[in-house]
Amino acid sequence: MAALIAVQFALAALAPALVRVLGRRAYLLLALGPLVAFVWLVAQAPTVLAGGSVVESLPWIPALAIELSFRMGTLQWVLALLVSGVGALILAYCRWYFTTADPAARTGAVLTAFAGAMLGLVLADDLIVFYIFWELTTVFSYLLVGGHNPGRSANRLAALTALIVTTFGGLAMLVGIVMLGVTAGTFRLSGVLASPVVRAAIDDPATASPIVIIAVLLLLLGALTKSAQVPFHFWLPGAMAAPTPVSAYLHAAAMVKAGVYLVALLSPFFAGLPGWREILLTLGAVTMVLGALRALRQHDIKVLLAYGTVSQLGFLMFMNGLGTRSAMLAGVGMIISHALFKSALFLIVGVVDRSAGSRDIRELSGVGRAMPVVLVASVLAGASMAGVPPLIGFTTKESAFESLSYLVAGSDGTRVPPLPALALTGALLFGSALTVAYTLRFLWGTFATKSAGEDDSPADGRTTACAPRPGGFVAAPLLLAVLSLVGGFLGPQLTAALEPYVALGRVGEPGHGIALWHGFGAPLAMSAAVLVVGGLLFWTRGRVEQMHGSLPRVPEAADVYRLIMRGVDRIAVETTALTQRGSLPNYLGTILVVVIAGPGLVLATTQVFPDRFVIATSAAQVVVGALTIAAAVIAANARGRMKAVVAVGVVGYGAALLFLLHGAPDLALTQVLVETVTLVVLVLVMRKLPRSFTHRPRSSARWWRIAVAGTAGVVVGGIAFYAAGSRTAAPVSETYPTYAYEFGYGDNIVNITLVDIRSWDTLGEIAVLAVAATGVASLIFLRTRNARLTTPDRTRATRRERRRRAAQGPTVWLRGGVALSPANRSVVFEVVTRLLFGVMMVVSIYFLIAGHNDPGGGFAGGLVAGLALAIRYLAGGRDELDEAAPVNAGTVLGSGLLLAGASVLAPALWGGRIGQSYKIDLTIEPLISVATPFGQLPILGEPYLVTSMIFDIGVYLVVVGVMLDLIRSLGSGIDQHEAEDNTPGPRTTGPRAYAASLEGDR
């Protein structure tokens, strides 16, 4: 199962390249991922149908009892079949839906990744893993809705609304998961259900632990937001801004089913807990009626189906949350039928939109005659949605009506009072009648040939022209519609397949099962009444709409949401204005005051002191420390910006020298490189700032700063002295050499700690580096790293002429340097750069390769390579930088992150631990050594390769990408602005600028 999920993500990673090579045909290859999963799931049918489970587990975070554990029982198998089968059809459908103007590469990649996340969600047994996949579906949904047309505000707003609402529920669910996991002592759902505390709550809900009740209700909140239940339903119609295939998959067959799946998964065990049925039955019924009423009033057929989806999700939540045996059977059956007919209808909307050029029923007429095959598919899928026999929508809905008859009769064991049971049943029947009405409105409004002056007819009465479409475009919706028809005759087989899941139920009648004919009874009467009333509602839809419009207006949930978000934004603005005043001294002072008030207070009140204080172990440490202190004092009192930067650099180099004197060459090397990079970056920034700090703070403020800084120094120094003199046990570092070789097969403890022992942490840290570089780039380039400001024609011609003359003259040292004006060139610098660059790149590669056993590593090597690029830029300008690194910094960053992440996760694919390293022996026996009269002379020795080297290469690429991004942003980017006389710089005139500078200095 883990391999199936990994295949989806691997295809998602390859999708951009496939689309570039194959175009839209790449979607057919991407569809193979879900198709392979579907075939494998079908092969597991004998095991699942016999009541067994397929279980798989891989270790992940043993310290937190978290595993990559998967379990596939009957319910998981059904949902996985839907996710993979419908996903394969929709990806194949994309081949004909998208045009060359659409961002097909991004959509294909994210849609395929979503399929993997959804598969992981329905198969996960570990609740933490389940939550991770849950949130991945949220993120991918955001990218699919908002990323398809990022320039359109409606897409961005809809995506953000869906993200905020579902993330709110997801965070609540995470709290519930942690509460359950800590209470049960495990995060595996099978283990949680078997734990004594949870088992007691299942057996006797009246005496359940409050912790279990609260945790389950928090899980329920996550399900309600994900499946768009009132009052969280408003995000789903807005998400229809996504492309139609995305809506068909996410909002009909997959993502919105996640909440329903969670309820169906927990309902057999927790339906009796206080609050479960009260919440789900009430909100489910209200959501069904409200969504259906809104659907009946829509003119956009896609939005009509969206509100219809909200309504159907309410019905699904009701049935799956009821928790009786008959309701469990009906609920899962309705999940299947809804996925088939609603996916088909959404795909049909895409066909109509592409062929007729409109989704507004007021502009459509005669579409059915122009596209008879589409009409047939629509009638089949629509009839299934309305509950017309003999389609699967009828058989599963009649099974649901049977459950409602038991609820009203009071024989299902739920103990719902008669009056609420009757009211809830009436609401569901009314919602079902409305479903029939809006289904007829969809079919008639989309495909009927309307006369001029008729309701919802085109103003000119003309028939809509429809462009012909290839057969493959209609294949997927037609197949889904036919399956809805075939499924109606497979009720007994479906009942038998779901029997292992239904057997988990603890209350209620077993029911008659799913079938076309149960005889005359209440369920059949309900079905007939719903069809008749629904037809009448459609026939009198004008009067129904007038009556609906005359009712008093109730505040929309979307309006309440926007009001809340405006309040949150206002609070955020006020809080930011109060705490973020733009004064760096204030920020730093706050941090230091907290240090003084926290650890400083503890240190001042301690009663036990160490026997000895060690200030230094050699005279060299004292000298270096004194010089570092002197540099710090100079930096604090410097009036010139560059002088302050250099003094701070001396402090950093002094710290590196102290590391070296303490026997930590790797730390010293890294500190020197980081300090050098910092100096380069600061110099690039300082060249556009005033040479001196223009205003000094008031005398009183200076004394306060001295007092805070001095006290903080005493506190931090005292803590260091106290900690060093209070050791009672052996240092942890004494065991590091042994662990370093056992874990990472190397001698450099620092490097092995970073890339082996705590590689997961390092992966997060390099991700932060990438984010920081992206933030800097976005401030300069605004949209994309590939963006290039338009160079004035005169400047471009001048640079071209200089290059032409240089090509005719003597050999140049730097090709890009010839584009600089003579006043900005230094031949000596160019010569030195030409000599240094190759050497520095070789040294950087040496640090990368040798870092496992000697000082260095990917981080240090990347910094050296970045400094080499910085020298090329300083010597020859931005053209020379492009000559040295003709690649996109974002591509280098992404490649590094991908390589590092893959090397961390890959061991789990073959049964290892996350981040585990392997030693690959490269020894060639004849080439180990050769015998000579003087003994054995080594040739190649016994070389070996450690797989963590791949992770270190990823770190190297990320650091190089960060450096390239910074140089291009703060160097080339500002140069480009300057070339257009648009250089960013400080405002030094006017009373506002003067007041702001005073405030900043204070």
Secondary structure in CASP SS format (residue, H / E / C, confidence):
PFRMAT SS
TARGET T0000
AUTHOR 0000-0000-0000
METHOD secondary structure of the structure
MODEL  1
M C 1.00
A H 1.00
A H 1.00
L H 1.00
I H 1.00
A H 1.00
V H 1.00
Q H 1.00
F H 1.00
A H 1.00
L H 1.00
A H 1.00
A H 1.00
L H 1.00
A H 1.00
P H 1.00
A H 1.00
L H 1.00
V H 1.00
R H 1.00
V H 1.00
L H 1.00
G H 1.00
R H 1.00
R H 1.00
A H 1.00
Y H 1.00
L H 1.00
L H 1.00
L H 1.00
A C 1.00
L H 1.00
G H 1.00
P H 1.00
L H 1.00
V H 1.00
A H 1.00
F H 1.00
V H 1.00
W H 1.00
L H 1.00
V H 1.00
A H 1.00
Q C 1.00
A H 1.00
P H 1.00
T H 1.00
V H 1.00
L H 1.00
A C 1.00
G C 1.00
G C 1.00
S C 1.00
V E 1.00
V E 1.00
E E 1.00
S E 1.00
L E 1.00
P E 1.00
W E 1.00
I E 1.00
P H 1.00
A H 1.00
L H 1.00
A C 1.00
I E 1.00
E E 1.00
L E 1.00
S E 1.00
F E 1.00
R E 1.00
M E 1.00
G C 1.00
T H 1.00
L H 1.00
Q H 1.00
W H 1.00
V H 1.00
L H 1.00
A H 1.00
L H 1.00
L H 1.00
V H 1.00
S H 1.00
G H 1.00
V H 1.00
G H 1.00
A H 1.00
L H 1.00
I H 1.00
L H 1.00
A H 1.00
Y H 1.00
C H 1.00
R H 1.00
W H 1.00
Y H 1.00
F C 1.00
T C 1.00
T C 1.00
A C 1.00
D C 1.00
P C 1.00
A H 1.00
A H 1.00
R H 1.00
T H 1.00
G H 1.00
A H 1.00
V H 1.00
L H 1.00
T H 1.00
A H 1.00
F H 1.00
A H 1.00
G H 1.00
A H 1.00
M H 1.00
L H 1.00
G H 1.00
L H 1.00
V H 1.00
L H 1.00
A E 1.00
D C 1.00
D E 1.00
L H 1.00
I H 1.00
V H 1.00
F H 1.00
Y H 1.00
I H 1.00
F H 1.00
W H 1.00
E H 1.00
L H 1.00
T H 1.00
T H 1.00
V H 1.00
F H 1.00
S H 1.00
Y H 1.00
L H 1.00
L H 1.00
V H 1.00
G H 1.00
G H 1.00
H C 1.00
N C 1.00
P C 1.00
G C 1.00
R C 1.00
S H 1.00
A H 1.00
N H 1.00
R H 1.00
L H 1.00
A H 1.00
A H 1.00
L H 1.00
T H 1.00
A H 1.00
L H 1.00
I H 1.00
V H 1.00
T H 1.00
T H 1.00
F H 1.00
G H 1.00
G H 1.00
L H 1.00
A H 1.00
M H 1.00
L H 1.00
V H 1.00
G H 1.00
I H 1.00
V H 1.00
M H 1.00
L H 1.00
G H 1.00
V H 1.00
T H 1.00
A H 1.00
G C 1.00
T C 1.00
F C 1.00
R E 1.00
L H 1.00
S H 1.00
G H 1.00
V H 1.00
L H 1.00
A H 1.00
S C 1.00
P H 1.00
V H 1.00
V H 1.00
R H 1.00
A H 1.00
A H 1.00
I H 1.00
D H 1.00
D C 1.00
P H 1.00
A H 1.00
T H 1.00
A C 1.00
S C 1.00
P H 1.00
I H 1.00
V H 1.00
I H 1.00
I H 1.00
A H 1.00
V H 1.00
L H 1.00
L H 1.00
L H 1.00
L H 1.00
L H 1.00
G H 1.00
A H 1.00
L H 1.00
T H 1.00
K H 1.00
S C 1.00
A C 1.00
Q C 1.00
V C 1.00
P C 1.00
F C 1.00
H C 1.00
F C 1.00
W H 1.00
L H 1.00
P H 1.00
G H 1.00
A H 1.00
M H 1.00
A H 1.00
A C 1.00
P C 1.00
T H 1.00
P H 1.00
V H 1.00
S H 1.00
A H 1.00
Y H 1.00
L H 1.00
H H 1.00
A H 1.00
A H 1.00
A C 1.00
M C 1.00
V C 1.00
K H 1.00
A H 1.00
G H 1.00
V H 1.00
Y H 1.00
L H 1.00
V H 1.00
A H 1.00
L H 1.00
L H 1.00
S H 1.00
P H 1.00
F H 1.00
F H 1.00
A C 1.00
G C 1.00
L C 1.00
P C 1.00
G C 1.00
W H 1.00
R H 1.00
E H 1.00
I H 1.00
L H 1.00
L H 1.00
T H 1.00
L H 1.00
G H 1.00
A H 1.00
V H 1.00
T H 1.00
M H 1.00
V H 1.00
L H 1.00
G H 1.00
A H 1.00
L H 1.00
R H 1.00
A H 1.00
L H 1.00
R C 1.00
Q C 1.00
H C 1.00
D E 1.00
I H 1.00
K H 1.00
V H 1.00
L H 1.00
L H 1.00
A H 1.00
Y H 1.00
G H 1.00
T H 1.00
V H 1.00
S H 1.00
Q H 1.00
L H 1.00
G H 1.00
F H 1.00
L H 1.00
M H 1.00
F H 1.00
M H 1.00
N H 1.00
G H 1.00
L H 1.00
G C 1.00
T E 1.00
R H 1.00
S H 1.00
A H 1.00
M H 1.00
L H 1.00
A H 1.00
G H 1.00
V H 1.00
G H 1.00
M H 1.00
I H 1.00
I H 1.00
S H 1.00
H H 1.00
A H 1.00
L H 1.00
F H 1.00
K H 1.00
S H 1.00
A H 1.00
L H 1.00
F H 1.00
L H 1.00
I H 1.00
V H 1.00
G H 1.00
V H 1.00
V H 1.00
D H 1.00
R H 1.00
S H 1.00
A H 1.00
G C 1.00
S C 1.00
R C 1.00
D E 1.00
I H 1.00
R H 1.00
E H 1.00
L C 1.00
S C 1.00
G C 1.00
V H 1.00
G H 1.00
R H 1.00
A H 1.00
M C 1.00
P H 1.00
V H 1.00
V H 1.00
L H 1.00
V H 1.00
A H 1.00
S H 1.00
V H 1.00
L H 1.00
A H 1.00
G H 1.00
A H 1.00
S H 1.00
M H 1.00
A H 1.00
G C 1.00
V C 1.00
P C 1.00
P C 1.00
L C 1.00
I H 1.00
G H 1.00
F H 1.00
T H 1.00
T H 1.00
K H 1.00
E H 1.00
S H 1.00
A H 1.00
F H 1.00
E H 1.00
S H 1.00
L H 1.00
S H 1.00
Y H 1.00
L H 1.00
V H 1.00
A H 1.00
G C 1.00
S C 1.00
D C 1.00
G C 1.00
T C 1.00
R C 1.00
V C 1.00
P C 1.00
P H 1.00
L H 1.00
P H 1.00
A H 1.00
L H 1.00
A H 1.00
L H 1.00
T H 1.00
G H 1.00
A H 1.00
L H 1.00
L H 1.00
F H 1.00
G H 1.00
S H 1.00
A H 1.00
L H 1.00
T H 1.00
V H 1.00
A H 1.00
Y H 1.00
T H 1.00
L H 1.00
R H 1.00
F H 1.00
L H 1.00
W H 1.00
G H 1.00
T H 1.00
F H 1.00
A C 1.00
T C 1.00
K C 1.00
S C 1.00
A C 1.00
G C 1.00
E C 1.00
D C 1.00
D C 1.00
S C 1.00
P C 1.00
A C 1.00
D C 1.00
G C 1.00
R C 1.00
T C 1.00
T C 1.00
A C 1.00
C C 1.00
A C 1.00
P C 1.00
R C 1.00
P C 1.00
G H 1.00
G H 1.00
F H 1.00
V H 1.00
A H 1.00
A H 1.00
P H 1.00
L H 1.00
L H 1.00
L H 1.00
A H 1.00
V H 1.00
L H 1.00
S H 1.00
L H 1.00
V H 1.00
G H 1.00
G C 1.00
F C 1.00
L C 1.00
G H 1.00
P H 1.00
Q H 1.00
L H 1.00
T H 1.00
A H 1.00
A H 1.00
L H 1.00
E H 1.00
P H 1.00
Y H 1.00
V H 1.00
A C 1.00
L C 1.00
G C 1.00
R C 1.00
V E 1.00
G C 1.00
E C 1.00
P C 1.00
G C 1.00
H C 1.00
G C 1.00
I C 1.00
A C 1.00
L C 1.00
W C 1.00
H C 1.00
G C 1.00
F C 1.00
G C 1.00
A H 1.00
P H 1.00
L H 1.00
A H 1.00
M H 1.00
S H 1.00
A H 1.00
A H 1.00
V H 1.00
L H 1.00
V H 1.00
V H 1.00
G H 1.00
G H 1.00
L H 1.00
L H 1.00
F H 1.00
W H 1.00
T C 1.00
R H 1.00
G H 1.00
R H 1.00
V H 1.00
E H 1.00
Q H 1.00
M H 1.00
H H 1.00
G H 1.00
S H 1.00
L C 1.00
P C 1.00
R C 1.00
V C 1.00
P C 1.00
E C 1.00
A H 1.00
A H 1.00
D H 1.00
V H 1.00
Y H 1.00
R H 1.00
L H 1.00
I H 1.00
M H 1.00
R H 1.00
G H 1.00
V H 1.00
D H 1.00
R H 1.00
I H 1.00
A H 1.00
V H 1.00
E H 1.00
T H 1.00
T H 1.00
A H 1.00
L H 1.00
T H 1.00
Q C 1.00
R C 1.00
G C 1.00
S C 1.00
L H 1.00
P H 1.00
N H 1.00
Y H 1.00
L H 1.00
G H 1.00
T H 1.00
I H 1.00
L H 1.00
V H 1.00
V H 1.00
V H 1.00
I H 1.00
A H 1.00
G H 1.00
P H 1.00
G H 1.00
L H 1.00
V H 1.00
L H 1.00
A H 1.00
T H 1.00
T C 1.00
Q C 1.00
V C 1.00
F C 1.00
P C 1.00
D C 1.00
R C 1.00
F C 1.00
V C 1.00
I C 1.00
A C 1.00
T C 1.00
S C 1.00
A H 1.00
A H 1.00
Q H 1.00
V H 1.00
V H 1.00
V H 1.00
G H 1.00
A H 1.00
L H 1.00
T H 1.00
I H 1.00
A H 1.00
A H 1.00
A H 1.00
V H 1.00
I H 1.00
A H 1.00
A H 1.00
N H 1.00
A C 1.00
R C 1.00
G E 1.00
R H 1.00
M H 1.00
K H 1.00
A H 1.00
V H 1.00
V H 1.00
A H 1.00
V H 1.00
G H 1.00
V H 1.00
V H 1.00
G H 1.00
Y H 1.00
G H 1.00
A H 1.00
A H 1.00
L H 1.00
L H 1.00
F H 1.00
L H 1.00
L H 1.00
H C 1.00
G C 1.00
A C 1.00
P H 1.00
D H 1.00
L H 1.00
A H 1.00
L H 1.00
T H 1.00
Q H 1.00
V H 1.00
L H 1.00
V H 1.00
E H 1.00
T H 1.00
V H 1.00
T H 1.00
L H 1.00
V H 1.00
V H 1.00
L H 1.00
V H 1.00
L H 1.00
V H 1.00
M H 1.00
R C 1.00
K C 1.00
L C 1.00
P C 1.00
R C 1.00
S E 1.00
F C 1.00
T C 1.00
H C 1.00
R C 1.00
P C 1.00
R C 1.00
S H 1.00
S H 1.00
A H 1.00
R H 1.00
W H 1.00
W H 1.00
R H 1.00
I H 1.00
A H 1.00
V H 1.00
A H 1.00
G H 1.00
T H 1.00
A H 1.00
G H 1.00
V H 1.00
V H 1.00
V H 1.00
G H 1.00
G H 1.00
I H 1.00
A H 1.00
F H 1.00
Y H 1.00
A H 1.00
A H 1.00
G H 1.00
S C 1.00
R C 1.00
T C 1.00
A C 1.00
A C 1.00
P C 1.00
V H 1.00
S H 1.00
E H 1.00
T H 1.00
Y H 1.00
P H 1.00
T H 1.00
Y H 1.00
A H 1.00
Y H 1.00
E H 1.00
F H 1.00
G H 1.00
Y C 1.00
G C 1.00
D C 1.00
N C 1.00
I H 1.00
V H 1.00
N H 1.00
I H 1.00
T H 1.00
L H 1.00
V H 1.00
D H 1.00
I H 1.00
R C 1.00
S H 1.00
W H 1.00
D H 1.00
T H 1.00
L H 1.00
G H 1.00
E H 1.00
I H 1.00
A H 1.00
V H 1.00
L H 1.00
A H 1.00
V H 1.00
A H 1.00
A H 1.00
T H 1.00
G H 1.00
V H 1.00
A H 1.00
S H 1.00
L H 1.00
I H 1.00
F H 1.00
L C 1.00
R C 1.00
T C 1.00
R C 1.00
N C 1.00
A C 1.00
R C 1.00
L C 1.00
T C 1.00
T C 1.00
P C 1.00
D H 1.00
R H 1.00
T H 1.00
R H 1.00
A H 1.00
T H 1.00
R H 1.00
R H 1.00
E H 1.00
R H 1.00
R H 1.00
R H 1.00
R H 1.00
A H 1.00
A H 1.00
Q H 1.00
G C 1.00
P C 1.00
T C 1.00
V C 1.00
W C 1.00
L C 1.00
R C 1.00
G H 1.00
G H 1.00
V H 1.00
A H 1.00
L C 1.00
S C 1.00
P H 1.00
A H 1.00
N H 1.00
R C 1.00
S C 1.00
V H 1.00
V H 1.00
F H 1.00
E H 1.00
V H 1.00
V H 1.00
T H 1.00
R H 1.00
L H 1.00
L H 1.00
F H 1.00
G H 1.00
V H 1.00
M H 1.00
M H 1.00
V H 1.00
V H 1.00
S H 1.00
I H 1.00
Y H 1.00
F H 1.00
L H 1.00
I H 1.00
A H 1.00
G C 1.00
H C 1.00
N C 1.00
D C 1.00
P C 1.00
G C 1.00
G C 1.00
G H 1.00
F H 1.00
A H 1.00
G H 1.00
G H 1.00
L H 1.00
V H 1.00
A H 1.00
G H 1.00
L H 1.00
A H 1.00
L H 1.00
A H 1.00
I H 1.00
R H 1.00
Y H 1.00
L H 1.00
A H 1.00
G H 1.00
G H 1.00
R H 1.00
D H 1.00
E H 1.00
L H 1.00
D H 1.00
E H 1.00
A H 1.00
A C 1.00
P C 1.00
V C 1.00
N C 1.00
A H 1.00
G H 1.00
T H 1.00
V H 1.00
L H 1.00
G H 1.00
S H 1.00
G H 1.00
L H 1.00
L H 1.00
L H 1.00
A H 1.00
G H 1.00
A H 1.00
S H 1.00
V H 1.00
L H 1.00
A H 1.00
P H 1.00
A H 1.00
L H 1.00
W H 1.00
G C 1.00
G C 1.00
R C 1.00
I C 1.00
G C 1.00
Q C 1.00
S C 1.00
Y C 1.00
K E 1.00
I E 1.00
D E 1.00
L C 1.00
T C 1.00
I C 1.00
E H 1.00
P H 1.00
L H 1.00
I C 1.00
S E 1.00
V E 1.00
A E 1.00
T E 1.00
P C 1.00
F C 1.00
G E 1.00
Q E 1.00
L E 1.00
P E 1.00
I C 1.00
L C 1.00
G C 1.00
E C 1.00
P C 1.00
Y E 1.00
L E 1.00
V E 1.00
T C 1.00
S H 1.00
M H 1.00
I H 1.00
F H 1.00
D H 1.00
I H 1.00
G H 1.00
V H 1.00
Y H 1.00
L H 1.00
V H 1.00
V H 1.00
V H 1.00
G H 1.00
V H 1.00
M H 1.00
L H 1.00
D H 1.00
L H 1.00
I H 1.00
R H 1.00
S H 1.00
L H 1.00
G H 1.00
S H 1.00
G H 1.00
I H 1.00
D H 1.00
Q H 1.00
H H 1.00
E H 1.00
A H 1.00
E C 1.00
D C 1.00
N C 1.00
T C 1.00
P C 1.00
G C 1.00
P C 1.00
R C 1.00
T C 1.00
T C 1.00
G C 1.00
P H 1.00
R H 1.00
A H 1.00
Y H 1.00
A H 1.00
A H 1.00
S H 1.00
L H 1.00
E H 1.00
G H 1.00
D H 1.00
R C 1.00
END
